[in-house]
Amino acid sequence: MKNLWLKISCALTGWNYDILRVCTEASRKQLKKYSSALIIIIMIWGLIGYLFADRYVRLPWYGCSLVAMAMIIIVLQIERQIILTVGNLGWLKAFRMLIAIVMAVIGSAIIDQMIFKDDIEKEMIVIVDKEVKDLLPNRLSVLEDEFGRNKNQIDSLEQNNLVLYQDVGKNPVIKVPGKTTTPMTVRQADGTDIIVYRTTTFENQLENPKYRQIESNKIQLNKLEIALKTIFEKKEMAETDLRAELNSRKGFLMELRAILDIIFDRTEALIFYVLLFVFFASLELFVVFSKMGDHKCDYDVNIEKMHLKRIEELNKT
C-alpha cells in the first residue's frame, strides 16, 4: 500500500519512481508533501471546472466531467513546472505567482457565484429592471413604427374601397357594346345564290369589375388587421417578453456584474471575497513557497548526478 501511494504520488508530480526507490526517507516525505498539495488543488479546480460547465456552458454530466478533467490536467502541468525544476526557480517563480493571482481571481469569482447564488438572484432582479428600462423604449419604438405603417395601409385601402363602393353604387353594371356577323344566302334574279353577311349590334350588361377589386381589398384588409392586432398584443406584452428574454439569457458576465455589485455594496461580502481570494492564492502558491523553502533532497541530487553523467558520456563519444 505504501509503494502504491508513492507510485501515485510520482504519477502526479512527475517524479521517477525508480530513482525515488534508492533515495532516503527525506525525499519520500518531500514527495508526499508535494502530492498532498497537488491533490487539494486539483480537487478544488476539478470542482470549479465541473460547476462552471454545468451552470454556464450547460453541458450534460459527462461533458462537465470532461471539463473537470481538463482543468485538473492543466493545473497539474502548471504545478509540475515548479516541482520538476531543480535548483533556483528564477523567473519561473515570478511567472507562477502571476498565474496564481489570475487563477485565484477566476476561482474565487466562480465559487462566489455559487455561494452567493440567492443574493445574486435578488441582485439580478435589479439588473434586469435597469436593462428593461434601457431597452424597452427602443423595442416599443420599433413596434410603433410597424404599427403606424400597417395602420396607414389600412386607412389607404379603406379610402380606396370607399371610392370603389361609390362607383359601384352608381354603376352596378356596365354596358359593353358588341356585334355579330351572320352569313345569309340570297337568291339572285338569274337563279344563282350569293352569300351576304349581316352585322347586328347589341349591348352586353356586365357586373362592374370593381367588385373584384373591392373583394381583393377586403382580403388584404383582413390580413393587415390581423397583423395590427398581433403588433398591439406585442406592445402590450413587450415589457413582460423582454424581462423573460433577459432572465433566460443570464450568463457568466451578467452574474459577475451582480456579484461585483454585491461585493462593493456590502462590507461583509467584500471581506468574505477577500478571504476566499487569499485562500485560493495561498493554495496556488503553496507548492511554490514549499519548493522555495526546501533544500535539495537526495532525489534532486541524484537527478543532477545523472544529468552530469550523461553529459560526460556524450563528451566522451
LOLUMDO-728783 format. One record per residue (C-alpha): residue number from 1; residue in one letter; x, y, z. Coordinates in steps of 0.001 Angstrom, whole numbers, plus 500000, padded with zeros to 6 digits. Example, Ala and Ser with C-alpha at 12.3 -4.5 7.8 and 13.67 -1.06 7.14 Angstrom:
2
num->1 | residu->A | c1->512300 | c2->495500 | c3->507800 $
num->2 | residu->S | c1->513670 | c2->498940 | c3->507140 $
This chain:
317
num->1 | residu->M | c1->500000 | c2->500000 | c3->500000 $
num->2 | residu->K | c1->502885 | c2->502326 | c3->500831 $
num->3 | residu->N | c1->504553 | c2->501668 | c3->497480 $
num->4 | residu->L | c1->501207 | c2->502173 | c3->495712 $
num->5 | residu->W | c1->500831 | c2->505636 | c3->497280 $
num->6 | residu->L | c1->504401 | c2->506501 | c3->496273 $
num->7 | residu->K | c1->503676 | c2->505414 | c3->492690 $
num->8 | residu->I | c1->500504 | c2->507542 | c3->492612 $
num->9 | residu->S | c1->502440 | c2->510487 | c3->494041 $
num->10 | residu->C | c1->505134 | c2->510036 | c3->491404 $
num->11 | residu->A | c1->502460 | c2->509950 | c3->488682 $
num->12 | residu->L | c1->501023 | c2->513221 | c3->489988 $
num->13 | residu->T | c1->504287 | c2->515098 | c3->490435 $
num->14 | residu->G | c1->506239 | c2->513621 | c3->487532 $
num->15 | residu->W | c1->508964 | c2->512140 | c3->489752 $
num->16 | residu->N | c1->510712 | c2->508951 | c3->488633 $
num->17 | residu->Y | c1->509758 | c2->506070 | c3->490917 $
num->18 | residu->D | c1->512857 | c2->504030 | c3->490043 $
num->19 | residu->I | c1->515112 | c2->506884 | c3->491175 $
num->20 | residu->L | c1->512981 | c2->507506 | c3->494276 $
num->21 | residu->R | c1->513390 | c2->503873 | c3->495445 $
num->22 | residu->V | c1->517094 | c2->504390 | c3->496074 $
num->23 | residu->C | c1->516564 | c2->507728 | c3->497847 $
num->24 | residu->T | c1->516246 | c2->508376 | c3->501569 $
num->25 | residu->E | c1->513081 | c2->508944 | c3->503571 $
num->26 | residu->A | c1->513588 | c2->512729 | c3->503294 $
num->27 | residu->S | c1->512890 | c2->512591 | c3->499543 $
num->28 | residu->R | c1->509795 | c2->510494 | c3->500109 $
num->29 | residu->K | c1->508470 | c2->512948 | c3->502686 $
num->30 | residu->Q | c1->509050 | c2->515797 | c3->500270 $
num->31 | residu->L | c1->507219 | c2->513881 | c3->497551 $
num->32 | residu->K | c1->504261 | c2->513273 | c3->499890 $
num->33 | residu->K | c1->504171 | c2->516977 | c3->500732 $
num->34 | residu->Y | c1->504051 | c2->517947 | c3->497052 $
num->35 | residu->S | c1->501445 | c2->515310 | c3->496214 $
num->36 | residu->S | c1->499211 | c2->516341 | c3->499135 $
num->37 | residu->A | c1->499273 | c2->519958 | c3->497961 $
num->38 | residu->L | c1->498528 | c2->518841 | c3->494390 $
num->39 | residu->I | c1->495557 | c2->516717 | c3->495444 $
num->40 | residu->I | c1->493997 | c2->519667 | c3->497285 $
num->41 | residu->I | c1->494496 | c2->521967 | c3->494282 $
num->42 | residu->I | c1->493230 | c2->519542 | c3->491625 $
num->43 | residu->M | c1->490163 | c2->518630 | c3->493695 $
num->44 | residu->I | c1->489206 | c2->522294 | c3->494006 $
num->45 | residu->W | c1->489842 | c2->523062 | c3->490326 $
num->46 | residu->G | c1->488064 | c2->519908 | c3->489229 $
num->47 | residu->L | c1->485025 | c2->521088 | c3->491206 $
num->48 | residu->I | c1->485312 | c2->524608 | c3->489746 $
num->49 | residu->G | c1->485534 | c2->523236 | c3->486202 $
num->50 | residu->Y | c1->482512 | c2->520983 | c3->486735 $
num->51 | residu->L | c1->480369 | c2->523743 | c3->488265 $
num->52 | residu->F | c1->481322 | c2->526243 | c3->485560 $
num->53 | residu->A | c1->480498 | c2->523823 | c3->482726 $
num->54 | residu->D | c1->477207 | c2->522842 | c3->484376 $
num->55 | residu->R | c1->475972 | c2->526351 | c3->485203 $
num->56 | residu->Y | c1->477183 | c2->528445 | c3->482281 $
num->57 | residu->V | c1->478079 | c2->526111 | c3->479391 $
num->58 | residu->R | c1->475088 | c2->523877 | c3->480312 $
num->59 | residu->L | c1->476795 | c2->520618 | c3->479369 $
num->60 | residu->P | c1->475483 | c2->517193 | c3->480415 $
num->61 | residu->W | c1->477175 | c2->515486 | c3->483368 $
num->62 | residu->Y | c1->479702 | c2->513666 | c3->481192 $
num->63 | residu->G | c1->480605 | c2->516921 | c3->479426 $
num->64 | residu->C | c1->481073 | c2->518620 | c3->482802 $
num->65 | residu->S | c1->483263 | c2->515697 | c3->483896 $
num->66 | residu->L | c1->485450 | c2->516137 | c3->480794 $
num->67 | residu->V | c1->485828 | c2->519847 | c3->481547 $
num->68 | residu->A | c1->486766 | c2->518997 | c3->485151 $
num->69 | residu->M | c1->489388 | c2->516528 | c3->483911 $
num->70 | residu->A | c1->490779 | c2->519132 | c3->481515 $
num->71 | residu->M | c1->491098 | c2->521631 | c3->484386 $
num->72 | residu->I | c1->492863 | c2->519016 | c3->486532 $
num->73 | residu->I | c1->495349 | c2->518247 | c3->483751 $
num->74 | residu->I | c1->496061 | c2->521948 | c3->483170 $
num->75 | residu->V | c1->496671 | c2->522593 | c3->486879 $
num->76 | residu->L | c1->498909 | c2->519512 | c3->487136 $
num->77 | residu->Q | c1->501040 | c2->520645 | c3->484207 $
num->78 | residu->I | c1->501401 | c2->524128 | c3->485702 $
num->79 | residu->E | c1->502441 | c2->522787 | c3->489113 $
num->80 | residu->R | c1->504902 | c2->520346 | c3->487573 $
num->81 | residu->Q | c1->506807 | c2->523288 | c3->486116 $
num->82 | residu->I | c1->507689 | c2->524177 | c3->489704 $
num->83 | residu->I | c1->508055 | c2->520725 | c3->491219 $
num->84 | residu->L | c1->510327 | c2->519363 | c3->488480 $
num->85 | residu->T | c1->512631 | c2->522380 | c3->488457 $
num->86 | residu->V | c1->515953 | c2->521534 | c3->490082 $
num->87 | residu->G | c1->517787 | c2->524451 | c3->491694 $
num->88 | residu->N | c1->516816 | c2->528134 | c3->491679 $
num->89 | residu->L | c1->513336 | c2->528846 | c3->490272 $
num->90 | residu->G | c1->514369 | c2->532265 | c3->488892 $
num->91 | residu->W | c1->511839 | c2->533947 | c3->486614 $
num->92 | residu->L | c1->509615 | c2->530865 | c3->486799 $
num->93 | residu->K | c1->508771 | c2->531818 | c3->490385 $
num->94 | residu->A | c1->507534 | c2->535306 | c3->489379 $
num->95 | residu->F | c1->505597 | c2->533910 | c3->486426 $
num->96 | residu->R | c1->503946 | c2->531275 | c3->488640 $
num->97 | residu->M | c1->502936 | c2->533979 | c3->491135 $
num->98 | residu->L | c1->501259 | c2->535914 | c3->488317 $
num->99 | residu->I | c1->499370 | c2->532792 | c3->487202 $
num->100 | residu->A | c1->498398 | c2->532144 | c3->490839 $
num->101 | residu->I | c1->496816 | c2->535599 | c3->491160 $
num->102 | residu->V | c1->494870 | c2->535150 | c3->487906 $
num->103 | residu->M | c1->493686 | c2->531673 | c3->488901 $
num->104 | residu->A | c1->492737 | c2->532904 | c3->492372 $
num->105 | residu->V | c1->490615 | c2->535692 | c3->490885 $
num->106 | residu->I | c1->488857 | c2->533284 | c3->488486 $
num->107 | residu->G | c1->488395 | c2->530557 | c3->491092 $
num->108 | residu->S | c1->487082 | c2->532837 | c3->493816 $
num->109 | residu->A | c1->484708 | c2->534525 | c3->491328 $
num->110 | residu->I | c1->483194 | c2->531192 | c3->490250 $
num->111 | residu->I | c1->482919 | c2->529851 | c3->493803 $
num->112 | residu->D | c1->481408 | c2->533156 | c3->494984 $
num->113 | residu->Q | c1->478740 | c2->532869 | c3->492330 $
num->114 | residu->M | c1->477775 | c2->529500 | c3->493763 $
num->115 | residu->I | c1->477918 | c2->530599 | c3->497401 $
num->116 | residu->F | c1->476046 | c2->533882 | c3->496825 $
num->117 | residu->K | c1->473520 | c2->532244 | c3->494487 $
num->118 | residu->D | c1->470424 | c2->533526 | c3->496328 $
num->119 | residu->D | c1->471903 | c2->537005 | c3->496744 $
num->120 | residu->I | c1->472794 | c2->537053 | c3->493052 $
num->121 | residu->E | c1->469214 | c2->536141 | c3->492134 $
num->122 | residu->K | c1->467984 | c2->539148 | c3->494124 $
num->123 | residu->E | c1->470586 | c2->541424 | c3->492560 $
num->124 | residu->M | c1->469699 | c2->540096 | c3->489098 $
num->125 | residu->I | c1->466162 | c2->541415 | c3->489567 $
num->126 | residu->V | c1->467599 | c2->544920 | c3->489990 $
num->127 | residu->I | c1->469932 | c2->544498 | c3->486998 $
num->128 | residu->V | c1->467133 | c2->543152 | c3->484787 $
num->129 | residu->D | c1->464906 | c2->546071 | c3->485822 $
num->130 | residu->K | c1->467620 | c2->548523 | c3->484728 $
num->131 | residu->E | c1->468128 | c2->546754 | c3->481404 $
num->132 | residu->V | c1->464383 | c2->546637 | c3->480774 $
num->133 | residu->K | c1->464205 | c2->550375 | c3->481419 $
num->134 | residu->D | c1->467056 | c2->550939 | c3->478936 $
num->135 | residu->L | c1->465933 | c2->548536 | c3->476184 $
num->136 | residu->L | c1->462134 | c2->548823 | c3->476345 $
num->137 | residu->P | c1->461795 | c2->552287 | c3->474689 $
num->138 | residu->N | c1->463746 | c2->551130 | c3->471629 $
num->139 | residu->R | c1->461684 | c2->547951 | c3->471295 $
num->140 | residu->L | c1->458431 | c2->549902 | c3->471669 $
num->141 | residu->S | c1->459649 | c2->552405 | c3->469070 $
num->142 | residu->V | c1->460170 | c2->549608 | c3->466524 $
num->143 | residu->L | c1->456676 | c2->548233 | c3->467233 $
num->144 | residu->E | c1->455180 | c2->551724 | c3->466986 $
num->145 | residu->D | c1->456768 | c2->552214 | c3->463548 $
num->146 | residu->E | c1->455459 | c2->548867 | c3->462355 $
num->147 | residu->F | c1->452035 | c2->549620 | c3->463834 $
num->148 | residu->G | c1->451972 | c2->553007 | c3->462043 $
num->149 | residu->R | c1->452894 | c2->551517 | c3->458661 $
num->150 | residu->N | c1->450152 | c2->548901 | c3->458883 $
num->151 | residu->K | c1->447608 | c2->551491 | c3->460054 $
num->152 | residu->N | c1->448447 | c2->553732 | c3->457084 $
num->153 | residu->Q | c1->447969 | c2->550832 | c3->454681 $
num->154 | residu->I | c1->444607 | c2->550007 | c3->456258 $
num->155 | residu->D | c1->443458 | c2->553624 | c3->456018 $
num->156 | residu->S | c1->444582 | c2->553782 | c3->452384 $
num->157 | residu->L | c1->442741 | c2->550579 | c3->451465 $
num->158 | residu->E | c1->439590 | c2->551676 | c3->453295 $
num->159 | residu->Q | c1->439657 | c2->555016 | c3->451473 $
num->160 | residu->N | c1->440144 | c2->553205 | c3->448184 $
num->161 | residu->N | c1->437220 | c2->550876 | c3->448925 $
num->162 | residu->L | c1->435023 | c2->553847 | c3->449811 $
num->163 | residu->V | c1->435646 | c2->555341 | c3->446350 $
num->164 | residu->L | c1->435037 | c2->551949 | c3->444714 $
num->165 | residu->Y | c1->431752 | c2->551494 | c3->446626 $
num->166 | residu->Q | c1->430518 | c2->554871 | c3->445395 $
num->167 | residu->D | c1->431364 | c2->553980 | c3->441817 $
num->168 | residu->V | c1->429738 | c2->550562 | c3->442100 $
num->169 | residu->G | c1->426643 | c2->552127 | c3->443692 $
num->170 | residu->K | c1->426227 | c2->554404 | c3->440691 $
num->171 | residu->N | c1->427157 | c2->551804 | c3->438112 $
num->172 | residu->P | c1->426340 | c2->548315 | c3->439390 $
num->173 | residu->V | c1->426565 | c2->547057 | c3->435819 $
num->174 | residu->I | c1->428397 | c2->548331 | c3->432767 $
num->175 | residu->K | c1->427242 | c2->548157 | c3->429155 $
num->176 | residu->V | c1->429693 | c2->546614 | c3->426750 $
num->177 | residu->P | c1->428847 | c2->547099 | c3->423044 $
num->178 | residu->G | c1->429222 | c2->544127 | c3->420778 $
num->179 | residu->K | c1->428331 | c2->542973 | c3->417264 $
num->180 | residu->T | c1->427824 | c2->539731 | c3->415444 $
num->181 | residu->T | c1->428132 | c2->538983 | c3->411727 $
num->182 | residu->T | c1->425757 | c2->536357 | c3->410313 $
num->183 | residu->P | c1->426122 | c2->534906 | c3->406786 $
num->184 | residu->M | c1->422870 | c2->534722 | c3->404757 $
num->185 | residu->T | c1->422153 | c2->533112 | c3->401359 $
num->186 | residu->V | c1->420301 | c2->535358 | c3->398892 $
num->187 | residu->R | c1->418985 | c2->534096 | c3->395549 $
num->188 | residu->Q | c1->419658 | c2->536316 | c3->392570 $
num->189 | residu->A | c1->417189 | c2->537087 | c3->389765 $
num->190 | residu->D | c1->419080 | c2->534754 | c3->387454 $
num->191 | residu->G | c1->418536 | c2->531922 | c3->389902 $
num->192 | residu->T | c1->422017 | c2->531863 | c3->391419 $
num->193 | residu->D | c1->422655 | c2->532156 | c3->395164 $
num->194 | residu->I | c1->425098 | c2->534526 | c3->396792 $
num->195 | residu->I | c1->426180 | c2->534842 | c3->400449 $
num->196 | residu->V | c1->425504 | c2->538155 | c3->402160 $
num->197 | residu->Y | c1->426920 | c2->538985 | c3->405665 $
num->198 | residu->R | c1->424562 | c2->540816 | c3->408023 $
num->199 | residu->T | c1->426022 | c2->542661 | c3->411012 $
num->200 | residu->T | c1->423962 | c2->543039 | c3->414169 $
num->201 | residu->T | c1->424971 | c2->545367 | c3->417009 $
num->202 | residu->F | c1->423985 | c2->544865 | c3->420657 $
num->203 | residu->E | c1->424921 | c2->545788 | c3->424214 $
num->204 | residu->N | c1->426024 | c2->543354 | c3->426982 $
num->205 | residu->Q | c1->425382 | c2->544220 | c3->430626 $
num->206 | residu->L | c1->428272 | c2->543005 | c3->432857 $
num->207 | residu->E | c1->428914 | c2->543257 | c3->436578 $
num->208 | residu->N | c1->431141 | c2->546185 | c3->437402 $
num->209 | residu->P | c1->434751 | c2->544750 | c3->437581 $
num->210 | residu->K | c1->435441 | c2->546998 | c3->440546 $
num->211 | residu->Y | c1->433509 | c2->544460 | c3->442642 $
num->212 | residu->R | c1->436522 | c2->542125 | c3->442319 $
num->213 | residu->Q | c1->438865 | c2->544926 | c3->443361 $
num->214 | residu->I | c1->436743 | c2->545533 | c3->446452 $
num->215 | residu->E | c1->436897 | c2->541832 | c3->447396 $
num->216 | residu->S | c1->440661 | c2->541782 | c3->446899 $
num->217 | residu->N | c1->440990 | c2->544844 | c3->449113 $
num->218 | residu->K | c1->438861 | c2->543169 | c3->451782 $
num->219 | residu->I | c1->441192 | c2->540156 | c3->451873 $
num->220 | residu->Q | c1->444213 | c2->542437 | c3->452197 $
num->221 | residu->L | c1->442468 | c2->544464 | c3->454899 $
num->222 | residu->N | c1->441734 | c2->541309 | c3->456867 $
num->223 | residu->K | c1->445432 | c2->540312 | c3->456778 $
num->224 | residu->L | c1->446531 | c2->543797 | c3->457837 $
num->225 | residu->E | c1->444040 | c2->543885 | c3->460705 $
num->226 | residu->I | c1->445325 | c2->540529 | c3->461982 $
num->227 | residu->A | c1->448907 | c2->541853 | c3->461771 $
num->228 | residu->L | c1->447816 | c2->545045 | c3->463536 $
num->229 | residu->K | c1->446231 | c2->543031 | c3->466334 $
num->230 | residu->T | c1->449432 | c2->540978 | c3->466700 $
num->231 | residu->I | c1->451553 | c2->544135 | c3->466926 $
num->232 | residu->F | c1->449185 | c2->545584 | c3->469512 $
num->233 | residu->E | c1->449483 | c2->542417 | c3->471600 $
num->234 | residu->K | c1->453281 | c2->542587 | c3->471301 $
num->235 | residu->K | c1->453174 | c2->546177 | c3->472550 $
num->236 | residu->E | c1->451053 | c2->545115 | c3->475500 $
num->237 | residu->M | c1->453414 | c2->542237 | c3->476321 $
num->238 | residu->A | c1->456672 | c2->543999 | c3->475357 $
num->239 | residu->E | c1->457879 | c2->544541 | c3->478909 $
num->240 | residu->T | c1->456941 | c2->541021 | c3->480046 $
num->241 | residu->D | c1->458558 | c2->539397 | c3->476991 $
num->242 | residu->L | c1->461726 | c2->541493 | c3->477335 $
num->243 | residu->R | c1->462022 | c2->540644 | c3->481011 $
num->244 | residu->A | c1->461548 | c2->536921 | c3->480285 $
num->245 | residu->E | c1->464129 | c2->537109 | c3->477481 $
num->246 | residu->L | c1->466711 | c2->538756 | c3->479736 $
num->247 | residu->N | c1->466055 | c2->536252 | c3->482537 $
num->248 | residu->S | c1->466507 | c2->533339 | c3->480137 $
num->249 | residu->R | c1->469878 | c2->534658 | c3->478941 $
num->250 | residu->K | c1->471692 | c2->535000 | c3->482230 $
num->251 | residu->G | c1->475374 | c2->534350 | c3->481634 $
num->252 | residu->F | c1->478667 | c2->534345 | c3->483489 $
num->253 | residu->L | c1->479404 | c2->538031 | c3->482852 $
num->254 | residu->M | c1->475914 | c2->539093 | c3->483884 $
num->255 | residu->E | c1->476197 | c2->537206 | c3->487167 $
num->256 | residu->L | c1->479757 | c2->538503 | c3->487605 $
num->257 | residu->R | c1->478364 | c2->542010 | c3->487372 $
num->258 | residu->A | c1->475821 | c2->541094 | c3->490068 $
num->259 | residu->I | c1->478482 | c2->539661 | c3->492372 $
num->260 | residu->L | c1->480625 | c2->542782 | c3->491938 $
num->261 | residu->D | c1->477645 | c2->544947 | c3->492882 $
num->262 | residu->I | c1->477102 | c2->542800 | c3->495982 $
num->263 | residu->I | c1->480800 | c2->542865 | c3->496945 $
num->264 | residu->F | c1->481185 | c2->546638 | c3->496642 $
num->265 | residu->D | c1->477823 | c2->547437 | c3->498234 $
num->266 | residu->R | c1->478101 | c2->545112 | c3->501230 $
num->267 | residu->T | c1->481135 | c2->545074 | c3->503515 $
num->268 | residu->E | c1->480624 | c2->541514 | c3->504750 $
num->269 | residu->A | c1->480555 | c2->540238 | c3->501154 $
num->270 | residu->L | c1->483786 | c2->542108 | c3->500384 $
num->271 | residu->I | c1->485502 | c2->540633 | c3->503454 $
num->272 | residu->F | c1->484375 | c2->537122 | c3->502503 $
num->273 | residu->Y | c1->485584 | c2->537578 | c3->498904 $
num->274 | residu->V | c1->488992 | c2->538819 | c3->500087 $
num->275 | residu->L | c1->489331 | c2->535823 | c3->502414 $
num->276 | residu->L | c1->488340 | c2->533444 | c3->499621 $
num->277 | residu->F | c1->490785 | c2->535129 | c3->497233 $
num->278 | residu->V | c1->493614 | c2->534860 | c3->499765 $
num->279 | residu->F | c1->492713 | c2->531202 | c3->500320 $
num->280 | residu->F | c1->492874 | c2->530420 | c3->496589 $
num->281 | residu->A | c1->496056 | c2->532437 | c3->496095 $
num->282 | residu->S | c1->497669 | c2->530652 | c3->499060 $
num->283 | residu->L | c1->496741 | c2->527263 | c3->497634 $
num->284 | residu->E | c1->498114 | c2->528205 | c3->494238 $
num->285 | residu->L | c1->501396 | c2->529425 | c3->495773 $
num->286 | residu->F | c1->501672 | c2->526592 | c3->498274 $
num->287 | residu->V | c1->503855 | c2->524469 | c3->496004 $
num->288 | residu->V | c1->505985 | c2->527482 | c3->495019 $
num->289 | residu->F | c1->506776 | c2->528503 | c3->498605 $
num->290 | residu->S | c1->507202 | c2->524889 | c3->499606 $
num->291 | residu->K | c1->509755 | c2->524475 | c3->496821 $
num->292 | residu->M | c1->511493 | c2->527731 | c3->497760 $
num->293 | residu->G | c1->511759 | c2->526742 | c3->501444 $
num->294 | residu->D | c1->513146 | c2->523272 | c3->500810 $
num->295 | residu->H | c1->516790 | c2->522400 | c3->500411 $
num->296 | residu->K | c1->517862 | c2->519968 | c3->497757 $
num->297 | residu->C | c1->516875 | c2->516457 | c3->498686 $
num->298 | residu->D | c1->518843 | c2->513420 | c3->497579 $
num->299 | residu->Y | c1->516323 | c2->512890 | c3->494755 $
num->300 | residu->D | c1->517312 | c2->516258 | c3->493252 $
num->301 | residu->V | c1->520999 | c2->515432 | c3->493843 $
num->302 | residu->N | c1->520587 | c2->512109 | c3->492051 $
num->303 | residu->I | c1->518851 | c2->513827 | c3->489133 $
num->304 | residu->E | c1->521740 | c2->516292 | c3->488828 $
num->305 | residu->K | c1->524308 | c2->513499 | c3->489054 $
num->306 | residu->M | c1->522552 | c2->511545 | c3->486318 $
num->307 | residu->H | c1->522428 | c2->514658 | c3->484178 $
num->308 | residu->L | c1->526157 | c2->515346 | c3->484631 $
num->309 | residu->K | c1->526996 | c2->511697 | c3->483973 $
num->310 | residu->R | c1->525105 | c2->511759 | c3->480683 $
num->311 | residu->I | c1->526887 | c2->514942 | c3->479653 $
num->312 | residu->E | c1->530237 | c2->513291 | c3->480386 $
num->313 | residu->E | c1->529265 | c2->510239 | c3->478354 $
num->314 | residu->L | c1->528239 | c2->512448 | c3->475447 $
num->315 | residu->N | c1->531554 | c2->514327 | c3->475642 $
num->316 | residu->K | c1->533477 | c2->511035 | c3->475540 $
num->317 | residu->T | c1->531612 | c2->509841 | c3->472488 $
